[in-house]
Amino acid sequence: MSALEMIDFHTHIFPGKIAARAMDSLSQASGHMIPVSDGTREGLLQLMDADGVSQSVVLSIATNEGQMTKVNDHAIAINGGRLVSFGSVYPRAENAVDELHRLHDAGVKGIKLHPEYQDFFVDDDALLPIYETLRALKMITVFHAGMDNAYMEPIKASPKRLAAMLPAFGEAPVVLAHMGGYIMWREVLEVLAGKPVYLDTSFCFSRIPLPLCKAIVTKHGPDHILFGSDAPWSRPANERRLVDALELSDADTAAVLRGNARRLLAL
C-alpha cells in the first residue's frame, strides 16, 4: 500500500460533551459494533494522521426537529481546514428549507440524510421541497443507502427507491453511501450503476463480495467512486484495502482516493 494522500468522504464525530453517550448508544443499537476511535474531533484527526488521510468530510445527522439547529451549529463551527463539515435537516421540520439556506449561506457544501434514522422513504413526494431546494442551491446530498444494522425491513433507501428519486436533484450532486446500498449490492449493479450519482466505499471492506464490487465499479466508472471509511466505525486503512483490491490503474486509484473528492468539493 503506497502512501498516496487520501480524502475520506464519509466520517462522523460528535461534540465532546455527548460523544461517549452517542457512541455507546449507536454501538448498542447496531449489535455492539466496536468503534475504531472515540467519536470526537480529536480522535478523528488522530485516526487521519495514522492512516494517511489529509482531509475528511464530516457527516452530521439531525434525528429530530428539536436537535436540528444544534447539529448544524456544530457543523458550521467545525467546518474548515482538514475537516469539511456537512449539515443535516430533519425532513419533517417546518423550517427545513430555511435551514438549508442557513447552511448554504454559512459556507457548508452539503448535507447528510439518513432515511432510517430520520424515518422517511427516499422516494416520498413529501421530500420534494427539500430536494428541489438542494437542487437550486447546488448543494451536495449524501444519503445513507441500503440496509442499516439497527433497522429491519422495509428498507427506506433501497437502490430502486434511490434510483427513482435521483431526477429530482437535477445536476446537484448526490452521493450514495456504502457503494450505493449496504448488503443490497446486486440491486445496485442492476439499477444504480451507470447513473449520474456518486458511490462511496464506506463500511464495505470485508463485507461486499470483491467480484461484485469490481462489477459495480466497472459499470459505474471509477470517476464517480469516492473513498470513504465511515469512521469511527471503520478505519480508513481498511477501506483503502478494498480500493487497492479493485486493481484499478494508478490514475483511477488516485481519482477514487482523492481526485474525485477534490473535484466534487472544489478544493
C-alpha positions in Angstrom: 0.0 0.0 0.0 1.5 3.3 -1.1 1.5 6.5 0.9 -0.9 8.2 -1.5 -2.8 11.0 0.1 -6.5 10.3 0.7 -9.6 12.3 1.2 -12.2 10.5 3.4 -15.7 11.4 2.2 -17.6 9.7 5.0 -16.8 10.2 8.7 -18.7 11.1 11.8 -17.9 13.0 15.0 -19.9 14.3 18.0 -19.4 17.3 20.3 -17.1 16.3 23.2 -19.9 16.6 25.8 -22.1 13.9 24.2 -19.5 11.9 22.2 -19.2 9.0 24.7 -23.0 8.7 25.2 -23.7 8.9 21.4 -21.1 6.3 20.6 -22.4 3.9 23.2 -26.0 4.3 22.0 -25.1 3.8 18.3 -22.9 0.8 19.2 -25.6 -1.0 21.1 -28.3 -0.3 18.5 -26.1 -1.8 15.8 -25.2 -5.1 17.6 -22.4 -3.7 19.8 -20.1 -2.6 16.9 -16.6 -1.9 18.1 -15.5 1.6 17.1 -12.0 2.5 15.9 -11.9 5.9 17.7 -13.8 7.8 20.4 -16.0 9.7 18.0 -14.5 13.1 18.9 -12.8 15.7 16.6 -9.5 14.9 18.2 -10.0 11.2 17.8 -10.8 11.6 14.1 -7.7 13.8 13.5 -5.5 11.2 15.2 -7.0 8.4 13.0 -6.5 10.5 9.9 -2.8 11.0 10.8 -2.3 7.3 11.5 -3.9 6.2 8.2 -2.7 8.8 5.7 -5.9 11.0 5.3 -5.3 14.6 4.5 -9.0 15.8 4.8 -12.3 14.3 5.9 -15.9 15.1 5.2 -17.7 15.0 8.5 -21.4 14.0 8.2 -24.0 15.1 10.7 -27.5 13.7 11.1 -30.4 15.5 12.7 -32.6 12.7 14.1 -35.4 15.0 15.3 -36.7 18.5 14.8 -35.5 19.8 18.2 -31.9 19.0 17.6 -31.6 20.2 14.1 -30.3 23.7 14.8 -27.7 22.5 17.4 -26.5 19.8 15.0 -26.0 22.4 12.3 -24.4 24.9 14.7 -21.8 22.3 15.5 -21.3 21.5 11.8 -20.7 25.2 11.0 -18.4 25.7 13.9 -16.0 22.8 12.9 -16.1 23.4 9.2 -12.7 24.3 7.8 -9.1 23.2 7.5 -8.8 19.4 7.4 -12.5 18.9 8.1 -15.1 19.6 5.5 -18.3 19.6 7.6 -21.8 18.8 6.2 -25.0 19.6 8.0 -28.4 17.9 8.1 -32.1 18.7 8.1 -34.9 16.8 9.7 -37.3 16.3 6.8 -40.5 16.9 8.7 -39.3 20.1 10.4 -41.3 23.1 9.3 -38.1 25.2 8.9 -36.1 22.5 7.0 -35.9 24.6 3.8 -34.9 27.7 5.7 -32.2 25.6 7.5 -30.8 24.6 4.1 -30.4 28.2 3.2 -28.7 28.9 6.5 -26.2 26.2 5.9 -25.5 27.3 2.4 -25.0 30.9 3.5 -22.6 29.7 6.2 -20.4 28.0 3.5 -21.5 24.4 4.2 -21.2 22.5 0.9 -23.7 19.7 1.6 -25.9 17.7 3.9 -26.4 14.1 5.1 -29.8 12.4 5.1 -30.3 9.0 6.8 -33.8 7.6 5.9 -33.7 5.0 8.6 -32.6 7.3 11.5 -34.9 10.1 10.2 -37.8 7.7 9.3 -38.7 8.6 5.7 -38.7 6.8 2.4 -36.3 8.5 -0.1 -38.9 8.4 -2.9 -41.7 10.0 -0.9 -43.0 13.1 -2.7 -43.1 14.9 0.7 -39.4 15.3 0.4 -39.6 17.1 -2.9 -39.4 20.7 -1.4 -36.1 19.7 0.2 -34.7 18.0 -2.9 -35.7 21.0 -5.0 -34.0 23.4 -2.6 -30.8 21.4 -2.7 -31.0 21.4 -6.5 -31.4 25.2 -6.6 -28.6 25.7 -4.1 -26.4 23.1 -5.9 -25.5 21.6 -2.5 -24.2 18.0 -2.2 -26.5 15.5 -0.7 -25.2 12.3 0.9 -27.7 9.5 1.6 -27.3 6.5 3.7 -28.1 3.8 1.2 -29.3 0.2 1.7 -29.8 -1.6 4.9 -28.8 -0.5 8.4 -27.8 -3.0 11.1 -30.1 -1.2 13.6 -33.3 -1.5 11.5 -35.5 -4.1 9.9 -37.3 -4.1 6.6 -38.8 -2.3 4.7 -35.6 -0.6 3.5 -36.3 3.1 3.2 -33.3 3.7 0.9 -33.2 0.7 -1.3 -31.3 1.0 -4.7 -34.6 1.0 -6.6 -36.1 3.8 -4.4 -32.9 5.8 -4.7 -32.8 5.4 -8.5 -36.4 6.7 -8.6 -35.7 9.9 -6.7 -32.5 10.9 -8.5 -34.2 13.1 -11.2 -35.5 15.4 -8.5 -31.9 16.6 -7.9 -31.1 17.6 -11.5 -27.4 18.4 -11.7 -26.9 18.9 -7.9 -24.5 16.2 -6.8 -25.8 13.1 -4.9 -23.6 10.7 -3.0 -24.9 7.2 -2.0 -23.0 5.7 0.9 -21.9 2.1 1.2 -21.4 1.5 -2.5 -25.0 2.5 -3.3 -26.8 0.1 -0.9 -25.4 -1.7 2.0 -26.0 -5.5 1.7 -28.0 -4.8 -1.5 -25.2 -4.6 -4.0 -26.7 -6.9 -6.6 -29.6 -4.4 -6.9 -27.0 -1.6 -7.0 -25.4 -3.3 -10.0 -28.8 -3.7 -11.7 -30.5 -0.3 -11.2 -27.9 2.3 -10.0 -24.5 1.6 -11.6 -24.0 3.9 -14.5 -26.5 6.6 -13.3 -25.3 10.2 -12.6 -24.6 9.7 -8.9 -21.5 9.1 -6.8 -21.0 6.0 -4.7 -18.7 5.9 -1.6 -16.8 2.9 -0.3 -17.7 3.4 3.4 -18.1 0.3 5.6 -17.7 -2.1 2.6 -14.3 -3.6 3.3 -14.6 -7.4 4.1 -18.4 -7.1 3.5 -19.0 -6.6 -0.2 -18.0 -9.5 -2.4 -15.0 -8.4 -4.4 -16.2 -9.6 -7.8 -19.4 -7.8 -7.3 -17.6 -4.6 -6.2 -15.4 -4.8 -9.3 -18.5 -5.2 -11.5 -20.2 -2.2 -10.0 -17.1 0.0 -10.4 -16.6 -1.2 -14.0 -20.2 -0.4 -14.9 -20.4 2.8 -12.9 -16.9 4.2 -13.8 -14.2 5.0 -11.2 -14.7 8.7 -11.9 -17.8 8.6 -9.7 -16.5 6.5 -6.9 -15.5 8.3 -3.6 -13.2 6.9 -0.9 -15.0 6.8 2.4 -14.4 4.9 5.7 -17.4 5.5 8.0 -15.0 6.3 10.8 -15.4 5.9 13.8 -16.9 2.5 12.7 -14.2 1.5 10.3 -10.6 2.6 9.7 -9.6 4.4 6.6 -6.7 2.0 6.2 -9.1 -0.9 6.0 -11.4 0.7 3.3 -8.2 1.6 1.4 -7.5 -2.2 1.2 -10.8 -2.6 -0.7 -9.8 0.1 -3.2 -6.4 -1.5 -3.7 -8.1 -4.9 -4.3 -10.0 -3.4 -7.2 -6.7 -3.4 -9.2 -7.5 -0.1 -10.9 -4.9 1.8 -12.9 -2.8 4.2 -10.9 -4.7 7.2 -12.3 -8.1 5.7 -11.4 -6.9 4.7 -7.9 -5.7 8.3 -7.3 -9.1 9.5 -8.6 -11.0 7.3 -6.2 -8.8 8.1 -3.2 -8.7 11.9 -3.7 -9.2 13.3 -7.2 -12.9 12.8 -7.4 -13.5 14.3 -4.0 -11.3 17.3 -4.8 -13.4 17.9 -7.9 -16.7 17.5 -6.2 -15.8 19.7 -3.2 -14.0 22.2 -5.4 -10.9 22.0 -3.2 
